[in-house]
């Protein structure tokens, strides 16, 4: 596998996860190019090896068991090209970096995503959102590699998407994304975003390991308020705890395990169903290796 990029063995995934949970993986590979990725996928298929593509692990809860396979990270796909209002970014580019580069060119559309700690690829696959905006609003087309390891470009019109969902998930690996952005006054946008971001810092436990909002908001009540009204703020299972600052965050308070997180999620869902007849829907993806 050394021919396909940077290869690491026996990698601790806990160190790559924003909630600091994860086991060890047999290999982690960072391909240098699209061609390398295609060859790597061919090799893995030929050798019947499991693999999982991981972005910044900011919206996934990783099994802390051993993964006898290959984690693929697209960190090397980090180019940003700007032509007028068209912005093309590699799947491994972090959103805050992309926002900063765009603002330097007076392109303001993506500024709403300045505090999302995700990669371009992962954020588009999951249609990340902030402040009432979703990233798919600004997508023009997506370059992907399909299950036959062929590279193709898919226009936005051919992608179905909704709240925290796109049809790209499980069907393609995103290589790069082209956005269409509007020009504007960066200083005005920055002022607005900074005000909103300060509010987030004051109301969310951004200083503790988490995966952000744990549940989608039900129709009639924000998930955080619902969980708080049920008296679940501060509830813990092992090292996992419902944040005292915002009840729709589960934080890794003290070396939480994967099971701690899952049990706490199940406890919250059970309470909401029994006491308010509301079925909460999980926002992050749970990844089990078995």
C-alpha positions as CSV (number, residue, x, y, z in Angstrom):
1,X,0.0,0.0,0.0
2,X,3.0,2.3,0.3
3,X,2.7,3.0,-3.4
4,X,-0.7,4.7,-2.9
5,X,0.2,7.4,-0.4
6,X,1.2,7.9,3.2
7,X,0.7,4.7,5.1
8,X,0.5,4.5,8.9
9,X,0.0,1.3,10.9
10,X,-1.8,0.6,14.1
11,X,-3.4,4.0,14.3
12,X,-5.2,5.3,17.3
13,X,-8.5,6.7,16.0
14,X,-9.3,8.3,19.3
15,X,-6.7,11.0,18.5
16,X,-8.5,11.8,15.2
17,X,-12.0,12.1,16.6
18,X,-13.5,15.4,17.9
19,X,-15.2,13.4,20.7
20,X,-12.0,11.6,21.5
21,X,-13.4,8.1,21.1
22,X,-12.2,5.4,18.8
23,X,-10.2,2.2,18.7
24,X,-7.1,1.3,16.7
25,X,-7.1,0.7,12.9
26,X,-4.7,-1.7,11.2
27,X,-3.8,0.9,8.6
28,X,-4.5,4.5,7.8
29,X,-3.7,5.6,4.2
30,X,-3.6,9.2,2.9
31,X,-3.5,9.0,-1.0
32,X,-1.6,11.6,-2.8
33,X,-3.9,11.8,-5.9
34,X,-7.1,10.7,-7.4
35,X,-5.2,8.0,-9.4
36,X,-3.6,6.8,-6.1
37,X,-7.0,6.5,-4.5
38,X,-8.4,4.5,-7.4
39,X,-5.4,2.1,-7.3
40,X,-5.8,1.8,-3.6
41,X,-9.5,0.9,-3.9
42,X,-8.6,-1.7,-6.5
43,X,-6.0,-3.2,-4.2
44,X,-8.4,-3.3,-1.2
45,X,-11.1,-5.0,-3.3
46,X,-8.7,-7.5,-4.8
47,X,-7.5,-8.4,-1.3
48,X,-11.0,-8.4,0.2
49,X,-10.0,-5.7,2.8
50,X,-12.5,-3.5,4.6
51,X,-12.1,0.3,4.4
52,X,-13.7,3.4,5.8
53,X,-13.3,7.0,4.5
54,X,-12.9,9.4,7.3
55,X,-13.1,13.2,7.1
56,X,-12.3,15.2,10.3
57,X,-14.4,12.8,12.4
58,X,-16.4,15.7,13.7
59,X,-19.8,14.2,13.0
60,X,-19.2,10.5,13.6
61,X,-19.1,8.3,16.7
62,X,-16.4,5.7,16.1
63,X,-16.5,2.2,17.6
64,X,-13.6,1.9,20.0
65,X,-13.0,-1.8,19.1
66,X,-10.2,-2.8,16.7
67,X,-10.7,-2.1,13.0
68,X,-9.0,-4.8,11.0
69,X,-9.0,-2.7,7.8
70,X,-7.9,0.6,6.3
71,X,-9.0,4.1,7.2
72,X,-8.7,6.4,4.2
73,X,-8.2,10.0,4.8
74,X,-8.2,12.5,2.0
75,X,-6.1,15.2,3.7
76,X,-3.8,15.5,0.7
77,X,-6.7,16.6,-1.5
78,X,-6.4,20.2,-0.2
79,X,-6.2,22.5,-3.2
80,X,-8.4,25.5,-3.5
81,X,-9.0,27.2,-7.0
82,X,-11.0,30.3,-7.5
83,X,-12.2,31.7,-10.8
84,X,-14.5,34.7,-10.4
85,X,-17.4,33.4,-8.2
86,X,-16.6,29.7,-8.8
87,X,-14.7,28.0,-6.0
88,X,-13.3,24.5,-6.3
89,X,-12.0,22.8,-3.1
90,X,-10.5,19.4,-2.5
91,X,-12.4,17.0,-0.3
92,X,-9.7,17.3,2.5
93,X,-9.9,21.1,2.8
94,X,-11.2,22.2,6.2
95,X,-14.2,24.5,6.0
96,X,-12.8,27.3,8.2
97,X,-9.8,27.5,5.8
98,X,-12.0,27.6,2.8
99,X,-14.1,30.4,4.3
100,X,-11.0,32.4,5.0
101,X,-9.7,32.0,1.5
102,X,-13.0,32.9,0.0
103,X,-13.4,36.0,2.2
104,X,-10.0,37.2,0.9
105,X,-11.5,37.2,-2.5
106,X,-14.7,39.0,-1.3
107,X,-16.7,35.8,-1.7
108,X,-19.1,35.7,1.3
109,X,-21.6,32.8,0.7
110,X,-19.7,30.2,2.7
111,X,-19.0,32.4,5.7
112,X,-21.9,30.8,7.6
113,X,-19.8,27.6,7.9
114,X,-16.7,29.2,9.5
115,X,-17.1,27.3,12.8
116,X,-18.0,23.9,11.4
117,X,-14.9,21.7,12.1
118,X,-15.4,19.5,9.1
119,X,-13.8,18.8,5.7
120,X,-15.4,19.9,2.5
121,X,-16.0,16.3,1.4
122,X,-17.6,15.2,4.7
123,X,-19.6,18.4,5.0
124,X,-21.1,18.1,1.5
125,X,-21.9,14.4,1.9
126,X,-23.8,15.2,5.1
127,X,-25.2,18.5,3.8
128,X,-23.8,20.4,6.9
129,X,-25.7,23.4,8.0
130,X,-25.4,26.5,10.2
131,X,-27.5,29.6,10.9
132,X,-30.4,28.4,8.7
133,X,-28.1,27.7,5.7
134,X,-27.1,24.3,4.2
135,X,-23.9,23.8,2.3
136,X,-25.7,22.2,-0.7
137,X,-27.3,25.7,-1.4
138,X,-23.9,26.7,-2.9
139,X,-22.8,23.5,-4.6
140,X,-22.5,23.5,-8.4
141,X,-21.0,20.1,-8.9
142,X,-19.1,17.4,-7.2
143,X,-16.2,15.3,-8.5
144,X,-16.4,11.7,-7.1
145,X,-15.1,8.2,-7.5
146,X,-17.8,5.6,-7.8
147,X,-18.1,2.0,-6.6
148,X,-16.4,0.9,-9.8
149,X,-13.5,3.2,-9.0
150,X,-14.3,5.5,-11.9
151,X,-14.0,9.2,-11.6
152,X,-17.0,11.3,-12.6
153,X,-18.5,14.7,-12.1
154,X,-22.1,15.0,-10.8
155,X,-24.0,18.2,-11.1
156,X,-26.1,19.4,-8.3
157,X,-29.3,18.7,-10.2
158,X,-28.4,15.0,-10.1
159,X,-27.9,14.9,-6.3
160,X,-30.9,14.5,-4.0
161,X,-30.5,16.1,-0.7
162,X,-32.3,17.3,2.4
163,X,-31.7,18.0,6.1
164,X,-28.2,16.6,6.9
165,X,-28.5,14.2,3.9
166,X,-27.3,13.7,0.3
167,X,-27.6,10.8,-2.1
168,X,-23.7,10.9,-2.2
169,X,-23.5,9.0,1.1
170,X,-22.5,5.4,0.8
171,X,-22.5,5.6,-3.0
172,X,-19.5,7.8,-3.8
173,X,-16.3,9.1,-2.4
174,X,-16.1,12.8,-2.8
175,X,-12.8,14.1,-4.4
176,X,-13.6,17.8,-4.8
177,X,-16.5,20.2,-4.8
178,X,-17.2,23.3,-6.9
179,X,-19.3,26.0,-5.3
180,X,-20.8,29.2,-6.7
181,X,-20.5,32.0,-4.3
182,X,-21.8,35.6,-4.2
183,X,-19.6,38.6,-3.9
184,X,-20.1,40.9,-0.9
185,X,-18.5,43.0,1.8
186,X,-16.3,40.6,3.9
187,X,-16.1,43.1,6.8
188,X,-19.9,43.2,7.1
189,X,-20.2,39.5,6.9
190,X,-17.3,38.9,9.3
191,X,-18.9,41.2,11.9
192,X,-22.2,39.3,11.7
193,X,-20.5,35.9,11.8
194,X,-18.3,36.9,14.7
195,X,-21.4,38.0,16.7
196,X,-23.1,34.7,16.0
197,X,-20.0,32.7,16.7
198,X,-19.5,34.5,20.1
199,X,-23.1,33.5,20.9
200,X,-22.3,29.9,20.1
201,X,-19.2,29.9,22.2
202,X,-21.3,31.2,25.2
203,X,-24.1,28.7,24.8
204,X,-22.4,25.6,23.5
205,X,-19.6,23.4,25.2
206,X,-17.1,24.0,22.4
207,X,-14.3,23.6,24.9
208,X,-15.1,19.9,25.5
209,X,-14.9,16.9,23.2
210,X,-18.2,16.3,21.3
211,X,-19.6,15.7,17.9
212,X,-21.8,18.9,18.0
213,X,-25.6,18.6,18.2
214,X,-26.5,15.0,19.0
215,X,-30.1,15.0,17.9
216,X,-32.1,16.7,15.1
217,X,-34.6,19.3,16.3
218,X,-38.2,17.9,16.4
219,X,-40.9,20.0,14.6
220,X,-42.4,21.7,17.7
221,X,-39.4,22.1,20.1
222,X,-35.7,22.4,19.9
223,X,-34.0,19.1,21.0
224,X,-31.9,20.9,23.6
225,X,-34.9,22.5,25.3
226,X,-36.8,19.2,25.3
227,X,-33.9,17.3,26.9
228,X,-33.5,20.1,29.4
229,X,-37.2,20.1,30.3
230,X,-37.0,16.4,31.0
231,X,-34.3,17.2,33.6
232,X,-31.6,15.4,31.8
233,X,-28.9,18.1,31.8
234,X,-25.8,16.8,33.6
235,X,-27.0,13.1,33.2
236,X,-24.0,10.8,32.7
237,X,-23.2,7.3,31.8
238,X,-19.6,6.4,32.6
239,X,-17.5,9.2,31.2
240,X,-20.2,10.5,28.8
241,X,-22.4,13.4,30.0
242,X,-25.3,15.6,28.8
243,X,-23.7,19.0,28.7
244,X,-24.7,21.4,31.5
245,X,-24.2,24.2,29.0
246,X,-26.4,22.9,26.2
247,X,-28.5,19.8,26.6
248,X,-28.3,18.8,22.9
249,X,-24.6,18.1,23.3
250,X,-23.1,14.9,24.7
251,X,-19.6,15.6,25.9
252,X,-16.7,13.2,26.7
253,X,-16.3,14.4,30.3
254,X,-14.0,11.7,31.6
255,X,-12.5,9.1,29.2
256,X,-15.9,8.0,27.9
257,X,-16.2,4.8,25.9
258,X,-18.2,4.1,22.8
259,X,-20.7,2.1,24.9
260,X,-21.0,5.0,27.4
261,X,-22.0,7.3,24.5
262,X,-24.5,4.8,23.0
263,X,-26.1,4.0,26.3
264,X,-26.6,7.7,27.1
265,X,-28.1,8.3,23.6
266,X,-30.5,5.4,24.2
267,X,-31.4,6.7,27.7
268,X,-32.3,10.2,26.3
269,X,-34.3,8.7,23.4
270,X,-36.2,6.4,25.8
271,X,-37.1,9.3,28.2
272,X,-38.3,11.5,25.3
273,X,-40.4,8.8,23.9
274,X,-41.9,7.7,27.2
275,X,-42.6,11.1,28.6
276,X,-43.3,13.3,25.5
277,X,-44.0,10.7,22.8
278,X,-41.2,12.2,20.7
279,X,-38.9,10.0,18.6
280,X,-35.5,11.8,18.6
281,X,-33.4,11.3,15.4
282,X,-29.6,11.1,15.8
283,X,-27.6,13.7,13.9
284,X,-24.1,12.1,13.8
285,X,-23.3,8.8,12.2
286,X,-22.6,5.8,14.5
287,X,-19.8,3.7,13.0
288,X,-19.6,0.0,14.2
289,X,-16.7,-2.0,12.8
290,X,-18.5,-5.4,13.1
